Amino acid sequence: MMRDEIHAPRPQDPPWRSRHAHRNLPRDVAELLRAARDSHGWTISEASRRTGVSRRMITLLERGERYPSTVLADALIEGYELGQRNAWRLRDIALPNVGRASPYRTDTIQAALAEIDGDPLDW
């Protein structure tokens, strides 16, 4: 048996599933988020409380280590009261269908199935 038959190459995961796909936020956006928080005089904990975004995620965003989802971007835009130009910049790089907005979340799938044909646990 040939080695390629035993260890056949796997198809690559799509970008939204990669462990590293959502890293390296553009520096100007990370700085924009930090400046917006600082302009209100908020600590990370206060920003978290006012936006509904976890302290860890705010830290990762400000360090440029994560991209925000569209849901997260909207929460930050509203909470930080970003102007239109900055809001568009943040929305422009936000990722759809990840994090809380992912259609692949178990609770999202179960809710969709429940709407179609009752509780999936009763099948």
Contact map, one row per residue, 1 for C-alpha under 8 A:
111011000000000000000000000000000000000000000000000000000000000000000000000000000000000000000000000000000000000000000000000
111111000000000000000000000000000000000000000000000000000000000000000000000000000000000000000000000000000000000000000000000
111111110000000000000000000000000000000000000000000000000000000000000000000000000000000000000000000000000000000000000000000
011111111000000000000000000000000000000000000000000000000000000000000000000000000000000000000000000000000000000000000000000
111111110000000000000000000000000000000000000000000000000000000000000000000000000000000000000000000000000000000000000000000
111111110000000000000000000000000000000000000000000000000000000000000000000000000000000000000000000000000000000000000000000
001111111000000000000000000000000000000000000000000000000000000000000000000000000000000000000000000000000000000000000000000
001111111100000000000000000000000000000000000000000000000000000000000000000000000000000000000000000000000000000000000000000
000100111110000000000000000000000000000000000000000000000000000000000000000000000000000000000000000000000000000000000000000
000000011111000000000000000000000000000000000000000000000000000000000000000000000000000000000000000000000000000000000000000
000000001111100000000000000000000000000000000000000000000000000000000000000000000000000000000000000000000000000000000000000
000000000111110000000000000000000000000000000000000000000000000000000000000000000000000000000000000000000000000000000000000
000000000011111011000000000000000000000000000000000000000000000000000000000000000000000000000000000000000000000000000000000
000000000001111111000000000000000000000000000000000000000000000000000000000000000000000000000000000000000000000000000000000
000000000000111111001000000000000000000000000000000000000000000000000000000000000000000000000000000000000000000000000000000
000000000000011111001100000000000000000000000000000000000000000000000000000000000000000000000000010000000000000000000000000
000000000000111111101000000000000000000000000000000000000000000000000000000000000000000000000000000000000000000000000000000
000000000000111111111100000000000000000000000000000000000000000000000000000000000000000000000000000000000000000000000000000
000000000000000011111100000000000000000000000000000000000000000000000000000000000000000000000000000000000000000000000000000
000000000000000001111110000000000000000000000000000000000000000000000000000000000000000000000000000000000000000000000000000
000000000000001111111110000000000000000000000000000000000000000000000000000000000000000000000000000000000000000000000000000
000000000000000101111111100000000000000000000000000000000000000011100000000000000000000000000000000000000000000000000000000
000000000000000000011111100000000000000000000000000000000000000111100000000000000000000000000000000000000000000000000000000
000000000000000000000111110000000000000000000000000000000000000111100000000000000000000000000000000000000000000000000000000
000000000000000000000111111011000000000000000000000000000000100111100000000000000000000000000000000000000000000000000000000
000000000000000000000001111111000000000000000000000000000000000100000000000000000000000000000000000000000000000000000000000
000000000000000000000000111111100000000000000000000000000000000100000000000000000000000000000000000000000000000000000000000
000000000000000000000000011111110000000000000000000000000000000000000000000000000000000000000000000000000000000000000000000
000000000000000000000000111111111000000000000000000000000000000100000000000000000000000011000000000000000000000000000000000
000000000000000000000000111111111100000000000000000000000000111100000000000000000000000000000000000000000000000000000000000
000000000000000000000000001111111110000000000000000000000000010000000000000000000000000000000000000000000000000000000000000
000000000000000000000000000111111111000000000000000000000000000000000000000000000000010000000000000000000000000000000000000
000000000000000000000000000011111111100000000000000000000000110000000000000000000000000000000000000000000000000000000000000
000000000000000000000000000001111111110000000000000000000000010000000000000000000000000000000000000000000000000000000000000
000000000000000000000000000000111111111000000000000000000000000000000000000000000000000000000000000000000000000000000000000
000000000000000000000000000000011111111100000000000000000000000000000000000000010100000000000000000000000000000000000000000
000000000000000000000000000000001111111111110010000000000000000000000000000000010000000000000000000000000000000000000000000
000000000000000000000000000000000111111111100000000000000000000000000000000000000000000000000000000000000000000000000000000
000000000000000000000000000000000011111111000000000000000000000000000000000000000000000000000000000000000000000000000000000
000000000000000000000000000000000001111111000000000000000000000000000000000000010000000000000000000000000000000000000000000
000000000000000000000000000000000000111111100000000000000000000000000000000000000000000000000000000000000000000000000000000
000000000000000000000000000000000000111111111110000000000000000000000000000000000000000000000000000000000000000000000000000
000000000000000000000000000000000000110011111110000000000000000000000000000000000000000000000000000000000000000000000000000
000000000000000000000000000000000000100001111111000000100110000000000000000000000000000000000000000000000000000000000000000
000000000000000000000000000000000000000001111111100000100000000000000000000000000000000000000000000000000000000000000000000
000000000000000000000000000000000000000001111111110000000000000000000000000000000000000000000000000000000000000000000000000
000000000000000000000000000000000000100001111111111010100000000000000000000000100000000000000000000000000000000000000000000
000000000000000000000000000000000000000000011111111111100100000000000000000000000000000000000000000000000000000000000000000
000000000000000000000000000000000000000000001111111110000000000000000000000000000000000000000000000000000000000000000000000
000000000000000000000000000000000000000000000111111100000000000000000000000000100000000000000000000000000000000000000000000
000000000000000000000000000000000000000000000011111110000000000000000000001101110000000000000000000000000000000000000000000
000000000000000000000000000000000000000000000001111111000000000000000000001000000000000000000000000000000000000000000000000
000000000000000000000000000000000000000000000011101111101100000000000001001100000000000000000000000000000000000000000000000
000000000000000000000000000000000000000000000001000111111100000000000000000000000000000000000000000000000000000000000000000
000000000000000000000000000000000000000000011011000011111110000000000000000000000000000000000000000000000000000000000000000
000000000000000000000000000000000000000000000000000001111111000000000000000000000000000000000000000000000000000000000000000
000000000000000000000000000000000000000000000000000011111111100001000000000000000000000000000000000000000000000000000000000
000000000000000000000000000000000000000000010001000011111111110000000000000000000000000000000000000000000000000000000000000
000000000000000000000000000000000000000000010000000000111111111000000000000000000000000000000000000000000000000000000000000
000000000000000000000000000000000000000000000000000000011111111111000000000000000000000000000000000000000000000000000000000
000000000000000000000000100001001000000000000000000000001111111111110000000000000000000000000000000000000000000000000000000
000000000000000000000000000001101100000000000000000000000111111110000000000000000000000000000000000000000000000000000000000
000000000000000000000000000001000000000000000000000000000011111110000000000000000000000000000000000000000000000000000000000
000000000000000000000011111011000000000000000000000000000001111111100000000000000000000000000000000000000000000000000000000
000000000000000000000111100000000000000000000000000000000001111111100000000000000000000000000000000000000000000000000000000
000000000000000000000111100000000000000000000000000000001001100111110000000000000000000000000000000000000000000000000000000
000000000000000000000111100000000000000000000000000000000000100111111000000000000000000000001110000000000000000000000000000
000000000000000000000000000000000000000000000000000000000000100001111111100000000000000000001110000000000000000000000000000
000000000000000000000000000000000000000000000000000000000000000000111111100000000000000000000111111110000000000000000000000
000000000000000000000000000000000000000000000000000000000000000000011111110000000000000000100111100010000000000000000000000
000000000000000000000000000000000000000000000000000000000000000000011111111000000000000000000000000110000000000000000000000
000000000000000000000000000000000000000000000000000010000000000000011111111100000000000000000000000000000000000000000000000
000000000000000000000000000000000000000000000000000000000000000000011111111110000000000001100100000000000000000000000000000
000000000000000000000000000000000000000000000000000000000000000000000111111111000000000000100000000000000000000000000000000
000000000000000000000000000000000000000000000000001110000000000000000011111111100000000000000000000000000000000000000000000
000000000000000000000000000000000000000000000000001010000000000000000001111111111000000000000000000000000000000000000000000
000000000000000000000000000000000000000000000000000000000000000000000000111111111100001001000000000000000000000000000000000
000000000000000000000000000000000000000000000000001000000000000000000000011111111100000000000000000000000000000000000000000
000000000000000000000000000000000000000000000010011000000000000000000000001111111000000000000000000000000000000000000000000
000000000000000000000000000000000001100100000000001000000000000000000000000111111100000000000000000000000000000000000000000
000000000000000000000000000000000000000000000000000000000000000000000000000111111110000000000000000000000000000000000000000
000000000000000000000000000000000001000000000000000000000000000000000000000011011111011000000000000000000000000000000000000
000000000000000000000000000000000000000000000000000000000000000000000000000000001111111000000000000000000000000000000000000
000000000000000000000000000000000000000000000000000000000000000000000000000000000111111100000000000000000000000000000000000
000000000000000000000000000000000000000000000000000000000000000000000000000000000011111110000000000000000000000000000000000
000000000000000000000000000000010000000000000000000000000000000000000000000000000111111111000000000000000000000000000000000
000000000000000000000000000000000000000000000000000000000000000000000000000010000111111111100000000000000000000000000000000
000000000000000000000000000000000000000000000000000000000000000000000000000000000001111111110000000000000000000000000000000
000000000000000000000000000010000000000000000000000000000000000000000000000000000000111111111000000000000000000000000000000
000000000000000000000000000010000000000000000000000000000000000000000000100010000000011111111100000000000000000000000000000
000000000000000000000000000000000000000000000000000000000000000000000100110000000000001111111100000000000000000000000000000
000000000000000000000000000000000000000000000000000000000000000000000000000000000000000111111100000000000000000000000000000
000000000000000000000000000000000000000000000000000000000000000000110000000000000000000011111110000000000000000000000000000
000000000000000000000000000000000000000000000000000000000000000000111100100000000000000001111111000000000000000000000000000
000000000000000000000000000000000000000000000000000000000000000000111100000000000000000000001111110000000000000000000000000
000000000000000000000000000000000000000000000000000000000000000000001100000000000000000000000111110011000000000000000000000
000000000000000000000000000000000000000000000000000000000000000000001100000000000000000000000011111111100000000000000000000
000000000000000100000000000000000000000000000000000000000000000000001000000000000000000000000011111111100000000000000000000
000000000000000000000000000000000000000000000000000000000000000000001000000000000000000000000000111111000000000000000000000
000000000000000000000000000000000000000000000000000000000000000000001010000000000000000000000000111111001000000000000000000
000000000000000000000000000000000000000000000000000000000000000000001110000000000000000000000001111111100000000000000000000
000000000000000000000000000000000000000000000000000000000000000000000000000000000000000000000001111111111001000000000000000
000000000000000000000000000000000000000000000000000000000000000000000000000000000000000000000000110011111001100000000000000
000000000000000000000000000000000000000000000000000000000000000000000000000000000000000000000000000001111101100000000000000
000000000000000000000000000000000000000000000000000000000000000000000000000000000000000000000000000101111111100000000000000
000000000000000000000000000000000000000000000000000000000000000000000000000000000000000000000000000000011111110000000000000
000000000000000000000000000000000000000000000000000000000000000000000000000000000000000000000000000000001111111000000000000
000000000000000000000000000000000000000000000000000000000000000000000000000000000000000000000000000001111111111100000000000
000000000000000000000000000000000000000000000000000000000000000000000000000000000000000000000000000000111111111110000000000
000000000000000000000000000000000000000000000000000000000000000000000000000000000000000000000000000000000111111111000011000
000000000000000000000000000000000000000000000000000000000000000000000000000000000000000000000000000000000011111111100000000
000000000000000000000000000000000000000000000000000000000000000000000000000000000000000000000000000000000001111111110000000
000000000000000000000000000000000000000000000000000000000000000000000000000000000000000000000000000000000000111111111111000
000000000000000000000000000000000000000000000000000000000000000000000000000000000000000000000000000000000000011111111111000
000000000000000000000000000000000000000000000000000000000000000000000000000000000000000000000000000000000000001111111100000
000000000000000000000000000000000000000000000000000000000000000000000000000000000000000000000000000000000000000111111100000
000000000000000000000000000000000000000000000000000000000000000000000000000000000000000000000000000000000000000011111111000
000000000000000000000000000000000000000000000000000000000000000000000000000000000000000000000000000000000000000011111111010
000000000000000000000000000000000000000000000000000000000000000000000000000000000000000000000000000000000000010011001111111
000000000000000000000000000000000000000000000000000000000000000000000000000000000000000000000000000000000000010011001111111
000000000000000000000000000000000000000000000000000000000000000000000000000000000000000000000000000000000000000000000011111
000000000000000000000000000000000000000000000000000000000000000000000000000000000000000000000000000000000000000000000111111
000000000000000000000000000000000000000000000000000000000000000000000000000000000000000000000000000000000000000000000011111
